[in-house]
Amino acid sequence: MWSGIELLCLPLLALGGAGFVSAVANLAPTAVARMYELWEADEFDAARDLHYRLHPLVDLLFVETNPVPAKWVLAQQGRISSPYVRPPLTTPTEAGLTKIRALLAEGGDLTAQIGADK
């Protein structure tokens, strides 16, 4: 069994699941991979702690319709060239940006470039 629901990725592993497909891995690929590695190494407490540390980024993804927030963050970080989304989606609203920035302040340390956030 595989999970595609962000907040159930680690719980599914605890129930014997094989893995997960993670949208938050677009923002924090190394942290998500590390969470899985920790779980596989039987370092359950460390995996759980990282799972909870990722929650602000999970919440960020769904401030507005996904992938709008993720593309905005990735563009701001220079990891993609544009936050453009196809209609009917639009760039984040001002209210959305306020929430995105607040959540990024909570979990943004996990979005460091690949290899730097272990």
Secondary structure, 3 states (H helix, E strand, C coil): CEECCHHHHHHHHHCCCCEECCCHHHCCHHHHHHHHHHHHCCCHHHHHHHHHHCHHHHHHHCCCCCCHHHHHHHHHCCCCCCCCCCCCCCCCCHHHHHHHHHHHHHHHHHHCCCCCCC
